[in-house]
C-alpha cells in the first residue's frame, strides 16, 4: 500500500541514462558502493554489451563470480522533485524510495529527502 510523502529537500537526477534490466538478464558485477553517504547494498553493474551501466540493489542480484543474474525487472530511473512536492511511495529499498509524482512519473528519490505527509 502506498503512502504520501512530502519532499523536504529537492532531488535532481544524477544519471540521465539509467540502467534498465529484466528478470533473468546477466550483468557484469562492478564495485559495491563505498560512498561516505552510506548507500549500503548497491552494486555498480554493466550489461554484457556495455550499452548500459548503473547502480543495482544487491537484493535482486544472484551473484556468480564476476557476473550476476537479475531476479526481477529493475529500472535505476531517478525522479526530479522539488521541495514542497508530494509523491506516493510505492517501495523502499536501501535508503531510496520508488515514487510516483503527481504527474504520474516514476523514479527513485532518496528517503532522507522525504517526510511522511500528515494524514
N, C-alpha and C positions, 0 to 999 in steps of 0.2 A: 504494500500500500504506500502510495507516495505521500510526501509531506511538503508543505510550502515553507520555503526558506527565503529570508531577506538577504540580499547581497550587502555586506558591510564594507568590503574592500573590492574595488574593481579588479577584474582579471582580463588579461589580453592573451590571445593565442600565441604560444611560444613556437609551435611547429605548424606552418601553413599547409604542409602536405603530410597529414598524419598517416601512419601505417594502418592498413585495413587488412584484417586476417579472417579466414574462415576456418570453421571446425575441421580438424584433420590436416590442416596445412603444416608443412615443415618449415621451420625457420632456423637461421644460424644464430646461436646464442652469443651475445656480447657481454659487456660488463654488468655487474649488479650495481645499482645506484649507491654511491657512497657520498652523495651530496651532503653538506653540513646542514641543509634544511631538514634532513631526516626522513626522506621519502623511502621507506622500507618496502621490500618485496616487489621492486620494479627491476626489470632486466631489459637492457637495450638489445633489440633483435633486428635482424635483417632478413628480408625474403631471400630465397635461394638465388634468384636472378639479380639481387641487389637493387631492384627497382623501388623498393620502399624500405624504410628503417624507422625505428622509434621505440618508445618505452612500452613495455607489455607487463601486466601483472604476473608475477611468478605463479600465482594460484591457477592460471589457465595454461601453463606450460608443462608438458610431460617431457622432462629433460632426458636426453640420451647423448652422452659425451658432449660434443660441441654443437649439437643440433637439438631441436625440441619440436614436439608435436603440439599444436594448439587444440585445446579441448572444447572450446566454444567460440562462436563468432565474436570478433572484437574490433572496435574502432578506437584509435587514440585521439579522435577529434576533440578539441577543446572548445569551450564556449566563451565568447566575448560577453562580459557582463559589466554593468556599471553599478556604482554604489547606489542603493535605493531600489534597484530592480528586485523583482521576486522571481523565483524559479521553483519548479516542482522537482524534488529529489526522488529519483527512481531507484538508484543503487549507490551504495557507499563502498569504496574499496581502497585500502591503503592510503587513506588521507585525502582521497578525491571523491567527488560526487558526480554521478552521471545524472545530468539535469535536463529538464525541458524548460525553455524560456517561454514567456507569454506569447511570443510569435511562433511557437511550436518548433523552434530549432533545438537540436540535441547536442550535448557535448559535456566534457569533463570540466569541473571547477574545483579548485582546492577547497576542502571543507573548512579550513581556517578562515576563508573569506566569507563564509555563510553563517547565519544565525537563524535558528528555528523561529518562524513568524509566530507571533502570539495569536491564539485562536479567538 
